Each structure stands twice: as C-alpha cells, then as structure tokens.
Amino acid sequence: MTTIQNRTVQAPRTTDRRHIARLALLLGLGVNVLIVAALVVVTGTSPNPLITLGRVAGLVAGLLMACQFLLIARLPWLDERLGMDRLTAYHRWTGMSLMWALLAHVVLIVAGYAEHDAHDVISEVFVLSDNFTGVFLAIIAFLLVVVVGATSAKVARKRLPYETWHAIHLLTYAIVGLAFTHQFISGTTLASTGGRIYWILLWGTAIGVLITGRLIRPLLRNRRYQLRVAGVVAESPNVASVYISGRNLHELPARAGQFFVWRFLAKGMWHRANPFSLSAAPDGRYLRLTAKAVGTASAALRDLKPGTRVYAEGPYGAFTTANQVHPHALLIAGGVGVTPIRALLEEIRGHVVVLYRVRDERDAVLLNEIRNLAPVVRVLSGPSNGQFSPEALRYMVPDVWARDVFVCGPAAMTNAVLSSMRALKVPDRQVHAEKFSLGG
C-alpha cells in the first residue's frame, strides 16, 4: 500500500481548464445558432413550415461544418485544455449531428416543396434540380458527405489504411465549396447583405483558422527550429529512442506529456506521418521520442541516420501538468504508453506513485529512469485480470482521491482505469488520459 508521506495536501485549483474550454465551444455554437434563427425571422418564413424548418436545418448544418474545421484546426488554446482525444471525439459527434442536419434539410425541403407544388416527392427532386443549379450542387455535396461519414465509422476506419482514409477526407473541402455555392445561389435566408456578410465572415474565420493551424504554423516552426536526428539509442531489442536536435529549442513551446506528429525525411519514410510522445521533458537541447517496433514506420526508426531532417507538427495534447489540480499524482502506464509518463515525472511535483503494467518486467523500457525519478514505482506483470479494479487501486493507493491520475496505455487498460476512477468517485477533473495510439 502507498500513502502520501506528507498528509498536508494543498487545496486544488478552483478553475477547471477543460470545463472552461467546453463552455467556450458551446457558447460559440449557441450564439451562432441564435444568429441563424434571427436571420430566418428577419428574411421571412415560408408559408409552408416544412420549407422553413428545412432552411433552418441547412443553415445549422453549415454551422456544424464550420465547427468541424475549428475542431481539427489544432488551436493551441483548445488543444492544451481538451487534448486531441476529446477534440477528436467532439469532431466525431459533430460529424454525426451534421449528417442528421443535412438529411433533415434534404427531406424537409423536398417534402415542403412537393406539398407546395402538389407533386410527389420523386418528381419534386427532378423539378428542383432542373430549376435551381444550387440544388444540383447540394445533392452532390450530400452524397460526398455520406461517403466521408461512412468511411469514418469504426468498422470502416479499422479496415482502411490511414493514407486512404485521409485522402477520402480531403473530399471535405469539395463539400464545403459545393455547399457554400449552393447556399449563396439558392438560399433565401442569405439573400440579404447582412446575411451574406455574416456567412462570409463565419466561413472565412473557420477556413483561416484551419489553414493557420494545419499549414502555416507548422511550416513556420519547422523553418525556425530546423529539426534533425541527433542519434538513435536502442532501449531494448524492439524499442528505440530517437534524439532530435535543432536551433533555438529552448523557445519551442513544448511540455512533458505532449506529442508531435513526426515525419522523418529519409528514403521510404518521408511520406509517413506518425504521432509519438516525448519520452523526456524538453531541455532546450534535445527532444526525445521512444517507440516500439509495432509497424513499418516505428520499426524503421532504429535505422535513422544522424543528420536526417525532421518535419514535426505540434506540440499537441492536454496530458500535462498544466491541467493538474492536486499537488500529488498517480501515474499509470501500460507498455510503451510509458513514454509520456516518463516525461511527466520531470515536471510533476509532490509525492508521485507510478504503476507500470507490462507482460513481463523485462519488457519495462525506461524502468531505471522512472525509478530514479519517482519515489514509489510498482511494476505490474503477469495476468492482468483485476489489476486495475476499484478494489485493487484502492488497496495500492488508498489516498487516490487526493491525487491527480494520469493514465496512458492500451485502450483496454485505459478504459479499465477510467471505469475504476468513476467507481471510486474520483472527480473527473483529476483524471487525465491519453490514448495508446497517440502516446506511443
């Protein structure tokens, strides 16, 4: 059993950075929904209520698509508070809402005009397509949305290579162009000068933020820091650490626990981008990542030559001490998910307990470093049944409620820990998780 040696625990921070960020997103979306509703009222509703509801659904779909751009723009303010895990989940939920809003828009508009023109629904689709060029563009955009949405389903995502999935998602930009054109050609709500100015500003901001976050900022940072491979160290037969040097690294706004999306500009590797966490806190001289050879890209890391150019996007992630609310911590790692945990140990203050889950202690990479940094380290090996149950965690760390909990590892392990934290009623703001795919 482990308890805090110094029983005096500082009061937790009163501000919850994650809560504030979520409120900001909801408030922004809510304000824009009210603006859209006001535009519908000002420009006049249709005599047929189905048509009016269809217009509202179409504009809400446009808002949700703009919101999607914001969620994937990797804005530092949002990313440092919510992390890519949560932003990706919000992106998925927003995408599903977008699909339903578009479906409602199509069904309500077609049904409304069919009722108004005394046509059957099938005939009305052809009438609208013949009479309004924008409607034909909207039909194409809707079909593209269905394709993108279908490939984002978990079953399809697991079967598709990342490069294929990413290429299909580039259709999103075609969807935006078609939808934007449709709304300006056929949308009566945006016929007013005020409505057009608002919609242009909305989409101009969304696209500008996306381009800045995904293209301009990474290009400027890579030009500034000039990253190169400094050396490769074998940590075990199938795990290697890569040391990366550069210019002015002391100015790079990276923290322990964060990750970069790395692209090594070597033969056969330049076209692959992979997320790896920092396995040591940035020290102004080197960045270090540690990876297990579980795929072609990670296996090739041990063959990197010193001097190889590196293109990195980031830093990303909210798995940092910036979101810590208690002075003491419990860090739980699984397999090579230990890398951000190892880095966090250099920044976390107070009493720290580390639980390190591996199949066999011989697989515990960086274990000596962790033991040098943490006062209490327990290596959990053998059968995993029940190792992270509420009872087991309460036995190993009786004062878990007085700690922040950081967990990174395979999905099954992470989910078991999160479930136990809920069962133990550890406040959500004290629990911080990172997916294994991003951590390793």
MARTOR-41497 format. One record per residue (C-alpha): residue in three letters; x, y, z. Coordinates in pm, whole numbers, padded with zeros to 5 digits, always signed. Example, Ala and Ser with C-alpha at 12.3 -4.5 7.8 and 13.67 -1.06 7.14 Angstrom:
# MARTOR-41497
ALA+01230-00450+00780SER+01367-00106+00714
# end
This chain:
# MARTOR-41497
MET+00000+00000+00000THR+00106+00358-00066THR+00000+00678+00104ILE+00115+01035+00079GLN+00406+01079+00313ASN+00316+01438+00386ARG-00053+01437+00476THR-00082+01814+00423VAL-00244+01847+00081GLN-00275+02184-00086ALA-00619+02300-00189PRO-00695+02213-00552ARG-00724+02487-00809THR-01074+02629-00840THR-01051+02670-01219ASP-01116+02372-01446ARG-00947+02443-01778ARG-01136+02164-01956HIS-01471+02290-01832ILE-01395+02645-01947ALA-01293+02524-02294ARG-01609+02314-02331LEU-01822+02610-02226ALA-01646+02833-02479LEU-01723+02587-02761LEU-02088+02551-02659LEU-02130+02926-02616GLY-01981+02997-02958LEU-02207+02743-03127GLY-02513+02865-02934VAL-02456+03229-03028ASN-02425+03140-03396VAL-02743+02928-03384LEU-02926+03232-03243ILE-02786+03450-03523VAL-02909+03199-03783ALA-03253+03190-03620ALA-03264+03571-03624LEU-03174+03574-03996VAL-03457+03331-04071VAL-03705+03554-03886VAL-03579+03877-04046THR-03579+03742-04403GLY-03926+03593-04357THR-04051+03241-04315SER-04207+03034-04592PRO-04586+02977-04600ASN-04500+02609-04577PRO-04349+02528-04234LEU-04159+02227-04374ILE-03964+02458-04606THR-03881+02695-04319LEU-03762+02408-04100GLY-03559+02274-04392ARG-03386+02608-04434VAL-03302+02620-04065ALA-03164+02264-04079GLY-02947+02356-04379LEU-02800+02660-04204VAL-02738+02461-03887ALA-02557+02202-04099GLY-02340+02484-04235LEU-02261+02596-03880LEU-02169+02243-03777MET-01937+02207-04075ALA-01762+02532-03978CYS-01738+02394-03624GLN-01572+02082-03764PHE-01298+02299-03913LEU-01244+02462-03575LEU-01215+02124-03400ILE-00949+01992-03641ALA-00752+02318-03668ARG-00539+02218-03367LEU-00577+02552-03196PRO-00325+02563-02907TRP-00580+02717-02666LEU-00827+02431-02719ASP-00571+02154-02759GLU-00387+02237-02435ARG-00713+02225-02238LEU-00908+01944-02405GLY-00644+01737-02582MET-00670+01571-02919ASP-00857+01272-02774ARG-01152+01487-02666LEU-01139+01711-02974THR-01147+01401-03195ALA-01448+01270-03002TYR-01622+01608-03038HIS-01536+01604-03409ARG-01700+01261-03443TRP-02014+01366-03255THR-02039+01689-03455GLY-01999+01489-03777MET-02292+01267-03685SER-02502+01572-03600LEU-02403+01723-03934MET-02521+01412-04117TRP-02861+01426-03944ALA-02895+01801-04005LEU-02822+01754-04377LEU-03064+01465-04400ALA-03332+01675-04228HIS-03257+01963-04466VAL-03298+01745-04776VAL-03612+01564-04654LEU-03789+01876-04525ILE-03710+02093-04829VAL-03817+01827-05080ALA-04130+01736-04882GLY-04219+02103-04832TYR-04188+02197-05199ALA-04365+01877-05307GLU-04657+01974-05086HIS-04647+02332-05207ASP-04633+02234-05578ALA-04870+01936-05540HIS-04606+01695-05673ASP-04493+01359-05548VAL-04153+01357-05373ILE-03957+01187-05655SER-04089+01428-05919GLU-04008+01724-05693VAL-03642+01622-05670PHE-03612+01645-06052VAL-03807+01970-06061LEU-03580+02131-05803SER-03267+02001-05978ASP-03384+02138-06315ASN-03494+02478-06182PHE-03217+02552-05932THR-02850+02496-06016GLY-02762+02524-05648VAL-02985+02228-05564PHE-02792+02002-05800LEU-02468+02109-05627ALA-02629+02037-05290ILE-02719+01682-05398ILE-02357+01615-05496ALA-02235+01762-05166PHE-02478+01544-04970LEU-02361+01227-05145LEU-01998+01319-05071VAL-02087+01373-04704VAL-02238+01023-04694VAL-01914+00877-04838VAL-01694+01063-04586GLY-01926+00973-04298ALA-01935+00605-04394THR-01554+00580-04404SER-01538+00739-04057ALA-01742+00460-03900LYS-01531+00249-03663VAL-01568-00067-03873ALA-01453+00106-04192ARG-01181+00306-04016LYS-01016-00011-03882ARG-01003-00167-04229LEU-00880+00136-04424PRO-00511+00237-04431TYR-00458+00581-04281GLU-00341+00727-04613THR-00659+00607-04789TRP-00884+00736-04511HIS-00706+01072-04515ALA-00735+01103-04895ILE-01111+01038-04877HIS-01144+01304-04608LEU-00993+01559-04845LEU-01335+01544-05014THR-01450+01762-04724TYR-01304+02065-04897ALA-01505+01987-05211ILE-01815+01952-04993VAL-01755+02295-04839GLY-01716+02455-05182LEU-02033+02294-05316ALA-02237+02367-05003PHE-02117+02728-04986THR-02210+02783-05353HIS-02549+02616-05302GLN-02632+02838-05004PHE-02548+03156-05193ILE-02730+03057-05513SER-03043+02901-05363GLY-03052+03018-05002THR-03317+03284-04947THR-03206+03338-04587LEU-02864+03456-04707ALA-03008+03680-04977SER-02974+03990-04756THR-02648+04185-04740GLY-02621+04125-04366GLY-02675+03752-04406ARG-02410+03726-04677ILE-02157+03926-04476TYR-02216+03709-04168TRP-02181+03383-04363ILE-01863+03501-04539LEU-01710+03610-04207LEU-01808+03279-04044TRP-01653+03066-04314GLY-01358+03298-04367THR-01272+03262-03998ALA-01319+02883-03998ILE-01103+02830-04307GLY-00844+03084-04191VAL-00808+02914-03853LEU-00776+02574-04022ILE-00508+02687-04268THR-00315+02864-03993GLY-00320+02567-03757ARG-00259+02286-04004LEU-00028+02453-04255ILE+00115+02795-04173ARG+00213+02739-03806PRO+00389+02402-03872LEU+00576+02546-04171LEU+00696+02848-03974ARG+00801+02637-03674ASN+00996+02387-03883ARG+01171+02668-04064ARG+01260+02826-03730TYR+01378+02517-03539GLN+01547+02318-03821LEU+01500+01977-03656ARG+01742+01691-03729VAL+01810+01345-03591ALA+02099+01368-03344GLY+02118+00999-03259VAL+01930+00673-03202VAL+01964+00459-02887ALA+01833+00102-02859GLU+01643+00071-02530SER+01559-00298-02586PRO+01556-00543-02880ASN+01235-00386-03013VAL+01231-00035-02862ALA+01443+00262-02968SER+01479+00624-02859VAL+01542+00897-03114TYR+01716+01215-03004ILE+01634+01523-03211SER+01830+01846-03208GLY+01760+02185-03364ARG+01801+02559-03338ASN+01651+02765-03055LEU+01483+02461-02900HIS+01463+02645-02568GLU+01195+02863-02733LEU+00981+02569-02853PRO+00653+02578-02651ALA+00653+02205-02572ARG+00580+02042-02237ALA+00634+01699-02087GLY+00344+01469-02175GLN+00278+01623-02517PHE+00335+01464-02855PHE+00431+01565-03207VAL+00328+01424-03542TRP+00670+01333-03683ARG+00777+01298-04044PHE+01135+01181-04099LEU+01264+01298-04437ALA+01453+00979-04517LYS+01411+00734-04804GLY+01089+00535-04762MET+00978+00740-04460TRP+00915+01098-04576HIS+00556+01027-04682ARG+00456+00875-04344ALA+00349+01093-04050ASN+00319+00930-03708PRO+00232+01061-03361PHE+00490+00988-03092SER+00500+01134-02743LEU+00807+01296-02594SER+00969+01043-02361ALA+01167+01310-02176ALA+01082+01667-02083PRO+01219+01919-02335ASP+01552+02054-02204GLY+01628+02313-02471ARG+01892+02092-02633TYR+01711+01777-02745LEU+01366+01631-02799ARG+01342+01259-02733LEU+01083+01011-02853THR+01077+00641-02771ALA+00884+00391-02982LYS+00825+00018-03005ALA+00861-00159-03340VAL+00495-00245-03395GLY+00468-00127-03756THR+00674-00036-04061ALA+00721+00328-03956SER+00820+00264-03593ALA+01047-00027-03689ALA+01238+00197-03930LEU+01324+00449-03656ARG+01624+00245-03536ASP+01780+00279-03885LEU+01764+00659-03893LYS+02097+00828-03963PRO+02222+01129-03764GLY+02160+01446-03960THR+01829+01326-04112ARG+01591+01618-04147VAL+01272+01603-03941TYR+00938+01775-04008ALA+00724+01790-03695GLU+00374+01919-03627GLY+00299+02013-03271PRO+00334+02008-02979TYR-00016+01873-02913GLY-00204+01732-02617ALA-00350+01821-02278PHE-00168+01538-02097THR+00044+01785-01899THR+00088+01925-01551ALA-00090+02243-01668ASN-00418+02060-01605GLN-00312+01915-01270VAL-00536+02027-00982HIS-00370+01842-00688PRO-00006+01862-00578HIS+00029+01480-00567ALA-00021+01233-00851LEU-00074+00871-00950LEU+00076+00785-01289ILE-00039+00464-01459ALA+00139+00336-01770GLY+00090+00035-01994GLY+00360-00094-02229VAL+00522+00172-02442GLY+00248+00410-02323VAL+00505+00479-02051THR+00675+00738-02272PRO+00466+01045-02176ILE+00452+00917-01817ARG+00833+00910-01807ALA+00843+01268-01936LEU+00582+01389-01686LEU+00797+01268-01397GLU+01039+01553-01467GLU+00770+01819-01421ILE+00531+01681-01158ARG+00598+01797-00806GLY+00481+01647-00478HIS+00451+01279-00394VAL+00421+01055-00701VAL+00322+00689-00734VAL+00384+00505-01063LEU+00203+00185-01162TYR+00369+00033-01468ARG+00182-00253-01638VAL+00386-00487-01863ARG+00358-00853-01966ASP+00698-00925-01819GLU+00932-00700-01621ARG+01193-00750-01893ASP+00959-00554-02123ALA+00958-00250-01891VAL+01150+00003-02101LEU+01290+00315-01931LEU+01230+00149-01594ASN+01565+00258-01446GLU+01495+00619-01542ILE+01149+00601-01387ARG+01286+00457-01062ASN+01536+00741-01043LEU+01258+00999-01080ALA+00968+00858-00878PRO+00968+00772-00506VAL+00727+00480-00548VAL+00723+00255-00857ARG+00526-00070-00884VAL+00571-00293-01186LEU+00257-00500-01253SER+00316-00809-01464GLY+00158-01146-01525PRO-00218-01192-01582SER-00392-00854-01594ASN-00728-00971-01456GLY-00839-00734-01184GLN-00511-00541-01157PHE-00693-00212-01217SER-01020-00289-01045PRO-01150-00031-00795GLU-01056-00260-00505ALA-00702-00318-00634LEU-00638+00051-00696ARG-00779+00147-00358TYR-00551-00112-00193MET-00237+00002-00378VAL-00312+00375-00348PRO-00553+00437-00058ASP-00538+00816-00099VAL-00617+00812-00472TRP-00885+01081-00413ALA-00609+01323-00306ARG-00416+01279-00631ASP-00436+01364-00996VAL-00443+01044-01202PHE-00257+01029-01533VAL-00305+00713-01740CYS-00160+00615-02078GLY-00159+00271-02236PRO-00357+00026-02447ALA-00728+00103-02481ALA-00845-00190-02266MET-00618-00092-01978THR-00703+00277-02004ASN-01075+00205-02011ALA-01042-00022-01704VAL-00865+00252-01510LEU-01116+00519-01613SER-01403+00290-01514SER-01244+00231-01173MET-01189+00603-01122ARG-01561+00660-01180ALA-01648+00376-00941LEU-01417+00527-00679LYS-01580+00867-00739VAL-01252+01040-00820PRO-01355+01380-00967ASP-01334+01393-01345ARG-01110+01699-01344GLN-00844+01497-01155VAL-00833+01222-01421HIS-00621+01266-01733ALA-00597+01001-02006GLU-00410+00966-02331LYS-00482+00705-02597PHE-00211+00450-02661SER-00210+00535-03032LEU-00109+00892-02955GLY+00108+00814-02658GLY+00324+00560-02839
# end
